[in-house]
Amino acid sequence: MFELQRSILEMIAKGETLFDTAVELCQHVERKLPGTICAVATVDHQGRLQPLAAPSIPPSVMHSMRGLAIGPDKAGSAAAAFLSCEIITVDIASDPRWRDIHELTHALGIKACWAHPILDTSGTVIGTFTIYYRECRAPTTSERQLARQCVNLCIIALDRQRRVQEHERRATIDDLTQLRNRSAFSAALKSLNCDTPGAWAIAIIDLDNMKVVNDTFGHAAGDMLIQQVATRLSNAAGPSLAYRIGGDEFAVIITDTKCLS
């Protein structure tokens, strides 16, 4: 188990992708436990499972499993995610919760399942770690120890991914208005197609007398005004994108053909 821990923590420390890290985790478990299939999934904000890594499951099957709803009457990982506890299915063929996907599990040679929820520090389910067996059985004591280690490693990897995404978000999002910032605006300008005349347009908007607002009513009132303008501008601009490029300066890159015609 030390080898697994060292390998995964090294990948996390080197900044390897979450996908590659999860694949290595699954492959290690499958080598350690012959006759098993390992899978890691995340739970999105809508409470649906999104497969992350399952190297022994065909990509077409993985694709069909995207967006599965979690629930107490669901099978395996979907139930584990909803109930925040491990779910052991010793015999899939005799469990009615698997009825809808029994043909799929049969085609993969899966006969039993052991699903674990992955919880963040606040106790929120952020993913699942699942071991499928090619025979009807429950996990052994040594397998339980291995699974606990895998779940802990998944927590570390997913937390790092969250922090990376938050850092990237902060680099391109204005904190006050939640609009895209000047950096994102500059990047968007570079990606515009300049070969086709009239393919896009730019609107630059700034607010007059912001200093008067701040001096008269205070900066808190000025911030509220900026936020209101940002909300209304974003709603009016859609589906084009609005940006806050300065203190009281906004921009919209118009790409909607209806607006350009």
Salt bridges, closest charged atoms under 4 A:
GLU10 OE1 - ARG6 NH1 3.41
GLU10 OE2 - LYS14 NZ 3.23
GLU24 OE2 - ARG31 NH2 3.58
GLU86 OE2 - ARG144 NH1 3.02
ASP95 OD2 - ARG97 NH2 2.95
GLU135 OE2 - ARG137 NE 3.36
GLU143 OE2 - ARG137 NH2 2.66
ASP159 OD1 - ARG162 NH2 3.03
ASP159 OD2 - ARG163 NE 3.08
GLU166 OE2 - ARG169 NH2 3.10
GLU166 OE2 - ARG170 NE 2.99
ASP174 OD2 - ARG244 NH1 3.18
ASP175 OD1 - ARG170 NH1 3.81
ASP215 OD2 - LYS211 NZ 2.70
